[in-house]
Amino acid sequence: MSRIPKIERFDAGHSRAMRAAFNFDWNDALLYHIVLNFARVTIDACVKVVCDLAQHQQSQDDSETKAALAKRLREINSGDHQ
């Protein structure tokens, strides 16, 4: 028996709980600093990306980024998001 359906059921339940408790979609990639798709990129490549980012941290916290993040947070809090 495959573990994928079990994981997908868990994820679906977790997603419903997060939406009910916090009114946001945890699958929204804009909520994360980085999103890695294991279906398209090998695990080794993902590990390398994460390690490279950790070693070469560069701040992206300029005023434009902060304004975009604040706007997105307001959209999430107002329930005006897809």
Residue frames as a rotation matrix with the C-alpha (Angstrom) as fourth column:
MET 1
0.577 0.817 0.000 0.00
0.817 -0.577 0.000 0.00
0.000 0.000 -1.000 0.00
SER 2
-0.153 -0.646 0.748 1.36
0.625 -0.649 -0.433 3.38
0.766 0.401 0.503 -1.02
ARG 3
-0.325 -0.047 -0.944 2.06
0.883 -0.373 -0.285 6.01
-0.339 -0.927 0.163 1.61
ILE 4
-0.947 -0.094 0.308 1.25
0.233 -0.859 0.455 8.86
0.222 0.503 0.835 -0.79
PRO 5
-0.098 0.972 0.213 -2.56
0.239 -0.185 0.953 8.71
0.966 0.145 -0.214 -0.32
LYS 6
0.367 0.182 -0.912 -2.08
0.914 0.111 0.389 8.69
0.172 -0.977 -0.126 3.47
ILE 7
-0.610 -0.667 -0.429 0.20
0.703 -0.705 0.096 11.73
-0.366 -0.243 0.898 3.25
GLU 8
-0.806 0.356 0.473 -2.23
0.146 -0.654 0.742 13.51
0.573 0.667 0.475 0.92
ARG 9
0.262 0.926 -0.272 -5.13
0.549 0.089 0.831 12.83
0.794 -0.367 -0.485 3.33
PHE 10
0.093 -0.327 -0.940 -3.05
0.961 -0.217 0.170 14.18
-0.259 -0.920 0.295 6.22
ASP 11
-0.875 -0.484 0.028 -2.10
0.466 -0.825 0.321 17.27
-0.132 0.294 0.947 4.20
ALA 12
-0.427 0.801 0.420 -5.74
0.242 -0.347 0.906 17.88
0.871 0.489 -0.045 3.20
GLY 13
0.466 0.591 -0.658 -6.84
0.770 0.096 0.631 17.65
0.436 -0.801 -0.411 6.85
HIS 14
-0.238 -0.662 -0.711 -4.02
0.866 -0.476 0.153 19.93
-0.440 -0.579 0.687 7.96
SER 15
-0.884 -0.070 0.462 -4.93
0.355 -0.745 0.564 22.42
0.305 0.663 0.684 5.24
ARG 16
0.069 0.987 0.145 -8.58
0.395 -0.160 0.905 22.51
0.916 -0.006 -0.401 6.37
ALA 17
0.436 0.048 -0.899 -7.51
0.900 -0.020 0.436 23.00
0.003 -0.999 -0.051 10.00
MET 18
-0.608 -0.736 -0.297 -5.14
0.714 -0.671 0.202 25.85
-0.348 -0.089 0.933 9.13
ARG 19
-0.682 0.432 0.590 -7.81
0.246 -0.625 0.741 27.58
0.688 0.651 0.320 7.04
ALA 20
0.367 0.894 -0.255 -10.38
0.534 0.022 0.845 27.21
0.762 -0.447 -0.469 9.83
ALA 21
0.389 -0.265 -0.882 -8.04
0.898 -0.104 0.427 28.36
-0.205 -0.959 0.198 12.60
PHE 22
-0.279 -0.696 -0.662 -6.06
0.474 -0.699 0.535 31.08
-0.835 -0.164 0.524 10.84
ASN 23
0.700 0.695 -0.168 -8.01
0.164 -0.384 -0.909 31.86
-0.696 0.608 -0.383 7.65
PHE 24
0.156 -0.621 -0.768 -5.18
-0.905 -0.401 0.140 31.22
-0.395 0.674 -0.624 5.21
ASP 25
0.975 0.131 -0.177 -4.22
-0.207 0.821 -0.532 28.63
0.076 0.555 0.828 2.63
TRP 26
0.455 -0.854 0.254 -1.00
-0.304 0.119 0.945 26.96
-0.837 -0.507 -0.205 3.71
ASN 27
0.247 -0.332 0.910 -0.48
0.793 0.609 0.007 25.87
-0.556 0.721 0.414 0.08
ASP 28
0.990 0.099 0.104 -0.04
0.140 -0.835 -0.533 29.50
0.034 0.542 -0.840 -1.02
ALA 29
0.338 -0.939 0.063 3.57
0.904 0.306 -0.298 29.64
0.260 0.157 0.953 -2.16
LEU 30
0.157 -0.257 0.954 3.68
0.108 -0.955 -0.275 33.39
0.982 0.146 -0.122 -1.51
LEU 31
0.900 0.228 0.372 3.66
-0.334 -0.191 0.923 32.67
0.282 -0.955 -0.096 2.23
TYR 32
0.772 -0.629 0.087 7.06
0.465 0.653 0.598 30.97
-0.433 -0.422 0.797 2.08
HIS 33
0.302 -0.780 -0.549 10.60
-0.509 -0.618 0.599 32.17
-0.806 0.099 -0.583 1.50
ILE 34
-0.613 -0.515 -0.599 11.32
-0.789 0.357 0.500 29.24
-0.044 0.779 -0.625 -0.78
VAL 35
0.507 0.747 0.430 9.26
-0.598 0.664 -0.449 26.42
-0.621 -0.030 0.783 -2.29
LEU 36
-0.626 -0.731 -0.270 10.95
-0.742 0.453 0.494 23.30
-0.238 0.510 -0.827 -3.62
ASN 37
0.518 0.832 -0.199 9.00
-0.845 0.461 -0.272 20.83
-0.135 0.309 0.941 -5.76
PHE 38
-0.258 -0.657 0.708 10.36
-0.553 0.702 0.449 17.34
-0.792 -0.276 -0.544 -5.11
ALA 39
0.528 0.501 0.685 8.43
0.305 0.642 -0.704 16.08
-0.793 0.580 0.186 -8.14
ARG 40
0.985 -0.129 0.117 10.57
0.060 -0.384 -0.921 18.28
0.164 0.914 -0.371 -10.40
VAL 41
0.250 -0.931 0.267 13.86
-0.747 -0.361 -0.558 18.54
0.616 -0.060 -0.786 -8.51
THR 42
0.122 -0.260 -0.958 15.84
0.318 0.924 -0.210 15.74
0.940 -0.279 0.195 -6.90
ILE 43
0.925 0.187 -0.330 16.14
0.355 -0.117 0.927 15.65
0.135 -0.975 -0.175 -3.14
ASP 44
0.079 -0.978 -0.195 19.91
0.950 0.014 0.312 16.07
-0.303 -0.209 0.930 -3.47
ALA 45
-0.448 -0.197 0.872 19.39
0.618 -0.773 0.143 19.23
0.646 0.603 0.468 -5.52
CYS 46
0.579 0.729 0.366 16.90
0.159 -0.541 0.826 20.57
0.800 -0.420 -0.429 -2.95
VAL 47
0.728 -0.393 -0.562 19.36
0.650 0.135 0.748 19.90
-0.218 -0.910 0.354 -0.12
LYS 48
-0.328 -0.901 0.282 22.06
0.945 -0.311 0.105 21.72
-0.007 0.301 0.954 -2.08
VAL 49
-0.089 0.382 0.920 19.79
0.370 -0.844 0.387 24.73
0.925 0.375 -0.066 -2.65
VAL 50
0.881 0.471 -0.049 18.91
0.192 -0.260 0.946 24.95
0.433 -0.843 -0.320 1.03
CYS 51
0.438 -0.800 -0.410 22.54
0.815 0.161 0.557 24.57
-0.380 -0.578 0.722 2.11
ASP 52
-0.422 -0.586 0.692 23.69
0.834 -0.549 0.044 27.19
0.355 0.596 0.720 -0.43
LEU 53
0.279 0.614 0.739 21.04
0.188 -0.789 0.585 29.61
0.942 -0.024 -0.335 0.81
ALA 54
0.927 0.057 -0.371 22.03
0.371 0.016 0.929 29.03
0.059 -0.998 -0.006 4.42
GLN 55
0.101 -0.985 -0.141 25.71
0.926 0.041 0.376 29.63
-0.365 -0.168 0.916 3.64
HIS 56
-0.815 -0.404 0.416 25.14
0.560 -0.733 0.386 32.70
0.149 0.547 0.824 1.50
GLN 57
0.106 0.905 -0.412 22.33
0.942 -0.224 -0.249 34.46
-0.318 -0.362 -0.876 3.30
GLN 58
-0.904 -0.266 0.334 21.51
0.368 -0.882 0.294 37.69
0.216 0.389 0.896 1.60
SER 59
-0.491 0.738 -0.464 18.85
0.381 -0.297 -0.876 39.94
-0.784 -0.606 -0.135 3.02
GLN 60
-0.652 0.412 0.636 15.95
0.624 -0.183 0.759 40.77
0.430 0.892 -0.138 0.74
ASP 61
0.058 0.715 -0.697 14.34
0.972 -0.200 -0.125 42.99
-0.228 -0.670 -0.706 3.38
ASP 62
-0.936 -0.303 0.178 14.28
0.341 -0.905 0.254 46.19
0.084 0.299 0.951 1.37
SER 63
-0.691 0.688 -0.221 11.34
-0.354 -0.589 -0.726 48.58
-0.630 -0.423 0.651 1.54
GLU 64
-0.318 0.577 -0.752 9.70
-0.907 0.047 0.419 47.22
0.277 0.815 0.509 -1.63
THR 65
-0.584 0.048 -0.810 9.77
0.052 0.998 0.021 43.66
0.810 -0.030 -0.586 -0.28
LYS 66
-0.924 0.236 -0.302 8.44
0.310 -0.002 -0.951 44.77
-0.225 -0.972 -0.072 3.10
ALA 67
-0.543 0.756 -0.365 5.60
-0.726 -0.641 -0.248 46.67
-0.422 0.130 0.897 1.42
ALA 68
-0.299 0.408 -0.863 4.67
-0.671 0.553 0.494 43.63
0.679 0.726 0.108 -0.73
LEU 69
-0.734 -0.012 -0.679 4.70
0.362 0.839 -0.405 41.36
0.575 -0.544 -0.612 2.32
ALA 70
-0.873 0.440 -0.210 2.59
-0.013 -0.450 -0.893 43.80
-0.487 -0.777 0.398 4.34
LYS 71
-0.389 0.746 -0.541 0.06
-0.921 -0.318 0.224 44.02
-0.005 0.586 0.811 1.49
ARG 72
-0.385 0.202 -0.901 -0.14
-0.262 0.912 0.316 40.23
0.885 0.358 -0.298 1.26
LEU 73
-0.898 0.032 -0.440 -0.62
0.417 0.386 -0.823 39.93
0.143 -0.922 -0.360 5.02
ARG 74
-0.692 0.691 -0.207 -3.47
-0.499 -0.666 -0.554 42.47
-0.521 -0.280 0.806 4.89
GLU 75
-0.266 0.582 -0.768 -5.10
-0.838 0.255 0.483 40.44
0.477 0.772 0.420 2.09
ILE 76
-0.592 -0.014 -0.806 -4.81
0.185 0.971 -0.152 37.25
0.785 -0.239 -0.572 4.13
ASN 77
-0.929 0.190 -0.318 -6.17
0.302 -0.112 -0.947 38.89
-0.215 -0.975 0.047 7.28
SER 78
-0.542 0.765 -0.348 -9.10
-0.725 -0.635 -0.267 40.43
-0.425 0.108 0.899 5.41
GLY 79
-0.071 0.491 0.868 -9.99
0.135 0.867 -0.479 37.10
-0.988 0.084 -0.128 3.81
ASP 80
0.766 0.323 -0.556 -9.47
-0.425 -0.395 -0.815 38.62
-0.483 0.860 -0.165 0.37
HIS 81
-0.376 -0.901 -0.216 -7.21
-0.842 0.235 0.485 35.93
-0.387 0.364 -0.847 -1.04
GLN 82
0.587 0.519 -0.621 -7.52
-0.762 0.612 -0.210 32.89
0.271 0.596 0.755 -3.28
